[in-house]
Structure formats: C-alpha cells, structure tokens
C-alpha cells in the first residue's frame, strides 16, 4: 500500500520534472533557475505539504 507521503512526493516530483523539462525547451531561462525550480518543487514543496498535513491530522 502506498502511503499519503509517498503519493505527495511522487506527484511533486512528476510536476517538478515537467516544469524543468518544459522550461528548458519552452523558455529562455538560465539552467540555474530551472535547477532551482526542480529542487524547490521536487524537494521543498512536498516537505512543506506533508508537514502541514501531518500537523493538521494531529490536532
């Protein structure tokens, strides 16, 4: 069974790859910004969402 945390992380990772890959081909942004988008959406955002959902569940 897949946990809620894994679903959230997996969804954000897919979105991060789509944004980074799409940004590479569609926009003229530097690779450093696209790497930042990839890291933020794929790593930081799922942690924030999971922490919020955990804190909401415990109260």
N, C-alpha and C positions, 0 to 999 in steps of 0.2 A: 504494500500500500504506500502510495506517495503522500508525504506529509504536506501540510499547508506551506511550510517554509520552503520546501523544495519546489513547489509549484510557483511560488512568488519569485524565487531566484531564477528558475528556468525561464519564466515569462520575461523578466527583465533582461536576462542575457540575450534572448532572441531579439528583443526590441533594441538592445544596445548594438548587436551586430548589424541589424538592418539599418539603424541610424548611421553607424560608422561607415558601412559599405556604401549606402546611398549617398551619404555626404561626400565620400571620396569621388564618386562618379558624377554627382549632380551639381555640387557646389564647388567653389574655388577656395575653400577654407584650407589653411595650413594643416599638415598632418598632426602637429602638436595639439591643436584644438580638437581634431577628430579623436585623437587618443584620449584626451580629457573627457570627451563625451562618452566614449566607450567605457572608461573606468568609472565615471560618475554613475551612468545609467546601469552598468553591469555589476558594480560592487557597492557603491554608497547607497543608492536609492533602495535596493532590496533590503539592506540592513535597517534603514530608517523605517520602511514599511513594516518589516517583521517586528521591530521593536515597538512600533505603535500598536500593531495588532496584539502583541503579547501583553502590553500594558493595559489595553482595553479589555482583554479577556480576563485578566486577573482582578479587575475591580468590579 
